[in-house]
């Protein structure tokens, strides 16, 4: 099973979902459209958690931008779920004040992302070095442990970088074994 969580102002039928349908047809794909502005962070996490099967071998979660925040938390809760974060917004309570209920995001981050007992297994991060919305060198990279070897920098990659690019497609195929 592959779970695809889109970013703010996107939908479940995003380019990652289209890429997955084309490149991972043997996998069940769940790609919901999440109403970030009408649901709080706790509700969104509950919605995603309900879809995680008891048998988690071969379960992947891909999160783009704000979806990366939730994919990282799912990976922290279910350490055998492989998470792929694409240009993740790992601190949305900073950059999205006034847009979201940032208190709920801060509570989830404090509980799962800033605890001393972090899981780094089965985690992959794809970050564009030219992302115009998130400075991944200042935010994302500093939230990863020293020597973390599953951070894939995409030269010239913007926030809306395409999974259809040969470099990103190759990374995804390798992780998903498709």
C-alpha positions as CSV (number, residue, x, y, z in Angstrom):
1,X,0.0,0.0,0.0
2,X,1.2,3.5,-0.8
3,X,-0.4,6.5,0.9
4,X,0.1,9.8,-0.8
5,X,-0.5,13.0,1.3
6,X,-0.6,16.2,-0.7
7,X,0.4,19.7,0.4
8,X,-1.6,22.8,1.2
9,X,-3.7,24.1,-1.7
10,X,-3.3,20.8,-3.6
11,X,-5.4,17.7,-3.9
12,X,-5.2,13.9,-3.7
13,X,-5.2,13.8,-7.5
14,X,-1.8,15.5,-7.7
15,X,1.2,14.7,-9.9
16,X,2.6,12.2,-7.3
17,X,-0.7,10.3,-7.5
18,X,-0.6,10.2,-11.3
19,X,3.1,9.1,-11.2
20,X,2.2,6.3,-8.7
21,X,-0.7,5.0,-10.8
22,X,1.7,4.8,-13.8
23,X,4.8,3.5,-12.1
24,X,3.5,1.4,-9.2
25,X,0.3,-0.3,-10.6
26,X,0.7,-3.4,-8.4
27,X,0.3,-1.3,-5.2
28,X,-2.9,-0.2,-3.7
29,X,-2.8,3.6,-3.6
30,X,-4.7,5.9,-1.2
31,X,-4.5,9.5,-2.0
32,X,-7.1,11.5,-0.2
33,X,-7.9,15.2,-0.7
34,X,-7.4,16.7,2.7
35,X,-9.1,19.9,3.8
36,X,-6.2,21.4,5.7
37,X,-8.1,24.7,6.3
38,X,-11.3,22.9,7.6
39,X,-9.6,20.1,9.7
40,X,-7.2,20.5,12.6
41,X,-3.9,18.6,12.6
42,X,-5.2,16.0,15.1
43,X,-8.1,15.2,12.9
44,X,-5.9,14.9,9.8
45,X,-3.5,12.5,11.7
46,X,-6.4,10.4,12.8
47,X,-7.7,10.1,9.3
48,X,-4.3,8.9,8.0
49,X,-3.7,6.6,11.0
50,X,-7.0,4.8,10.2
51,X,-5.7,3.8,6.8
52,X,-2.5,2.2,8.2
53,X,-3.0,-1.6,8.0
54,X,-2.0,-3.9,10.9
55,X,0.4,-5.7,8.6
56,X,2.7,-2.8,7.6
57,X,5.3,-4.7,5.6
58,X,5.5,-2.9,2.2
59,X,3.5,0.1,3.4
60,X,4.8,3.5,2.2
61,X,3.7,7.0,2.8
62,X,4.7,9.9,0.6
63,X,4.1,13.4,1.9
64,X,4.7,16.6,-0.1
65,X,5.2,19.9,1.6
66,X,2.6,20.0,4.5
67,X,1.9,16.4,3.7
68,X,5.5,15.7,4.6
69,X,4.8,16.8,8.2
70,X,2.2,14.1,8.5
71,X,4.2,11.5,6.7
72,X,7.1,12.1,9.1
73,X,4.8,11.7,12.1
74,X,3.3,8.5,10.7
75,X,6.9,7.2,10.2
76,X,7.6,8.1,13.9
77,X,4.5,6.3,15.2
78,X,4.7,3.3,12.8
79,X,8.4,2.7,12.5
80,X,8.0,0.0,9.9
81,X,6.2,2.3,7.5
82,X,8.6,3.8,5.0
83,X,8.2,7.6,4.6
84,X,9.2,9.6,1.6
85,X,9.1,13.3,2.3
86,X,9.2,15.6,-0.7
87,X,10.1,19.2,0.1
88,X,8.6,18.7,3.6
89,X,7.2,21.5,5.7
90,X,8.4,20.1,9.0
91,X,7.6,23.2,11.0
92,X,4.3,24.5,9.6
93,X,3.5,26.3,12.8
94,X,6.2,28.8,11.8
95,X,5.5,29.4,8.1
96,X,1.8,29.0,8.1
97,X,0.7,31.1,11.0
98,X,-2.7,32.7,10.2
99,X,-3.5,30.0,7.7
100,X,-3.7,26.9,9.9
101,X,-4.5,26.2,13.6
102,X,-0.8,26.3,14.4
103,X,-1.3,25.3,18.0
104,X,-2.4,21.8,17.0
105,X,0.6,21.4,14.6
106,X,2.9,22.6,17.4
107,X,1.4,20.0,19.8
108,X,2.0,17.2,17.3
109,X,5.5,18.3,16.5
110,X,6.4,18.5,20.2
111,X,5.0,15.0,20.8
112,X,6.4,13.2,17.7
113,X,9.1,15.2,16.1
114,X,11.0,17.0,18.9
115,X,11.0,14.1,21.4
116,X,14.3,12.6,22.4
117,X,13.3,9.1,21.1
118,X,13.2,9.7,17.4
119,X,13.0,7.0,14.7
120,X,15.2,7.6,11.6
121,X,14.7,4.2,10.0
122,X,12.7,3.9,6.8
123,X,12.9,7.7,6.2
124,X,13.8,9.3,3.0
125,X,13.8,13.1,2.3
126,X,13.9,14.6,-1.2
127,X,14.5,18.4,-1.0
128,X,15.0,21.0,-3.7
129,X,17.9,23.3,-3.2
130,X,15.9,26.1,-4.9
131,X,12.7,25.7,-3.0
132,X,11.2,29.2,-2.9
133,X,8.9,28.4,0.1
134,X,11.1,26.4,2.4
135,X,14.8,26.8,3.1
136,X,15.7,23.2,3.5
137,X,19.2,23.9,4.5
138,X,18.0,26.0,7.5
139,X,14.9,23.9,8.3
140,X,14.8,20.4,7.0
141,X,18.5,19.4,7.1
142,X,18.9,20.8,10.6
143,X,16.1,18.5,11.8
144,X,17.9,15.4,10.6
145,X,20.7,13.7,12.6
146,X,24.3,14.2,11.6
147,X,25.3,11.7,8.9
148,X,21.7,11.1,7.8
149,X,22.3,9.4,4.4
150,X,18.8,9.4,3.0
151,X,18.6,13.1,2.2
152,X,18.4,13.5,-1.6
153,X,19.3,17.1,-2.7
154,X,17.8,18.0,-6.0
155,X,19.9,20.7,-7.7
156,X,17.6,23.5,-9.0
157,X,14.6,21.8,-7.5
158,X,11.8,24.2,-6.6
159,X,8.8,23.7,-4.3
160,X,6.7,22.4,-7.2
161,X,9.5,20.2,-8.6
162,X,8.1,17.3,-10.8
163,X,8.3,13.7,-9.8
164,X,8.5,13.1,-13.5
165,X,12.0,14.5,-13.6
166,X,14.5,11.6,-14.3
167,X,16.3,12.2,-11.0
168,X,13.3,12.2,-8.7
169,X,11.7,9.3,-10.6
170,X,14.8,7.2,-10.2
171,X,14.9,7.9,-6.4
172,X,11.2,7.0,-6.0
173,X,11.6,3.8,-8.1
174,X,14.6,2.8,-6.0
175,X,12.8,3.3,-2.7
176,X,9.5,1.8,-3.8
177,X,11.3,-1.0,-5.7
178,X,9.2,-0.4,-8.8
